[in-house]
Amino acid sequence: QVQLVESGGGLVQAGGSLRLSCAASGRIFSIDTMAWYRQAPGKKRELVATISSDGTTTCADSLKGRFTISRDNAKNTVYLQMNSLKPEDTAVYYCNARGKNYYPSYWGQGTQVTVSS
């Protein structure tokens, strides 16, 4: 099993920044990719960004230039730097850890991000 603990969410004004953290523990050797997803009220969960064990990153096209994913392997922690936040970024942000071929897959409890206009 892998445990994921997110932190860093909160309330921020439009144009502000937040950095989310996701600390992993447990059988982390089974993990290849870490990712951030988000789910806004009434909407489906969507992929925000991923980072693989080799450091390769992806980011949703609509968020490129504002959101950046990174990892600190020594701390087993993944970060999501969010800049120039907009009210439409308001959502619960979830950390995901998965092995190759998306198995196994683990989720954090989520952290709320609220952007006020």
C-alpha positions as CSV (number, residue, x, y, z in Angstrom):
1,Q,0.0,0.0,0.0
2,V,1.0,3.6,-0.6
3,Q,-0.3,6.5,1.5
4,L,-0.6,9.9,0.1
5,V,-1.1,13.1,2.1
6,E,-1.8,16.3,0.4
7,S,-1.4,19.8,1.8
8,G,-1.2,23.4,0.7
9,G,-4.7,24.1,-0.3
10,G,-6.7,27.1,0.8
11,L,-8.4,30.3,-0.1
12,V,-6.6,32.7,-2.4
13,Q,-7.6,35.7,-4.5
14,A,-7.6,35.6,-8.2
15,G,-4.1,36.2,-9.5
16,G,-2.5,34.6,-6.5
17,S,-0.4,31.5,-6.1
18,L,-0.5,28.3,-4.2
19,R,1.8,25.3,-3.9
20,L,0.3,21.9,-3.2
21,S,2.3,19.1,-1.7
22,C,1.8,15.4,-1.8
23,A,3.9,13.2,0.5
24,A,4.0,9.5,-0.3
25,S,4.9,6.7,2.1
26,G,4.7,3.0,2.1
27,R,5.5,0.8,-0.9
28,I,6.6,3.7,-3.0
29,F,9.0,1.4,-5.0
30,S,5.8,0.2,-6.8
31,I,5.1,3.7,-8.1
32,D,6.1,4.9,-11.5
33,T,4.0,8.1,-12.0
34,M,2.6,10.7,-9.7
35,A,-0.2,13.0,-10.8
36,W,-2.5,15.7,-9.8
37,Y,-6.2,15.7,-10.6
38,R,-8.9,18.1,-9.8
39,Q,-12.6,18.0,-9.5
40,A,-14.8,21.1,-9.4
41,P,-18.4,21.0,-8.1
42,G,-20.7,19.3,-10.5
43,K,-17.9,18.4,-12.9
44,K,-15.9,15.2,-13.7
45,R,-12.4,14.7,-12.2
46,E,-9.8,15.9,-14.7
47,L,-6.1,15.4,-15.0
48,V,-4.0,18.4,-14.2
49,A,-0.4,17.2,-14.5
50,T,1.8,14.1,-14.3
51,I,5.5,13.4,-13.5
52,S,7.1,10.1,-14.1
53,S,10.0,8.4,-12.3
54,D,12.4,9.6,-15.0
55,G,11.3,13.2,-14.5
56,T,9.1,13.5,-17.6
57,T,6.2,15.8,-17.0
58,T,2.9,16.5,-18.7
59,C,0.4,19.2,-18.1
60,A,-3.1,19.9,-19.3
61,D,-2.9,22.2,-22.3
62,S,-5.3,24.7,-20.7
63,L,-3.0,25.0,-17.6
64,K,0.4,25.2,-19.3
65,G,2.3,28.3,-18.3
66,R,0.4,28.6,-15.0
67,F,0.8,25.2,-13.3
68,T,4.0,23.3,-12.8
69,I,4.5,19.8,-11.4
70,S,7.8,18.8,-9.7
71,R,9.1,16.2,-7.3
72,D,11.6,15.8,-4.6
73,N,12.7,12.2,-4.6
74,A,14.6,12.5,-1.4
75,K,11.4,13.6,0.4
76,N,9.1,11.3,-1.7
77,T,7.0,14.4,-2.3
78,V,5.4,15.8,-5.4
79,Y,4.5,19.5,-5.8
80,L,2.0,21.4,-7.9
81,Q,2.9,25.1,-8.2
82,M,-0.1,27.1,-9.3
83,N,0.3,30.7,-10.4
84,S,-2.1,33.3,-11.7
85,L,-5.0,31.4,-10.2
86,K,-8.5,32.0,-11.6
87,P,-11.9,31.4,-10.0
88,E,-12.4,28.5,-12.4
89,D,-9.4,26.8,-10.8
90,T,-11.5,26.3,-7.7
91,A,-11.7,22.5,-7.0
92,V,-10.7,19.7,-4.8
93,Y,-7.2,18.7,-5.9
94,Y,-6.2,15.1,-5.6
95,C,-2.8,13.4,-5.7
96,N,-2.5,10.1,-7.5
97,A,0.3,7.6,-7.5
98,R,0.4,4.6,-9.9
99,G,2.5,1.9,-11.2
100,K,3.2,1.2,-14.8
101,N,0.0,0.6,-16.8
102,Y,-1.9,2.5,-14.1
103,Y,-1.7,-0.4,-11.6
104,P,-1.6,-0.2,-8.7
105,S,-3.2,3.2,-8.2
106,Y,-3.6,5.2,-5.0
107,W,-5.4,8.4,-4.2
108,G,-4.9,11.0,-1.5
109,Q,-7.8,12.5,0.4
110,G,-7.9,15.7,-1.6
111,T,-7.2,19.3,-0.7
112,Q,-9.6,22.2,-1.4
113,V,-8.4,25.1,-3.4
114,T,-10.8,28.1,-3.6
115,V,-10.0,31.1,-5.7
116,S,-12.1,34.2,-5.1
117,S,-12.7,36.9,-7.7
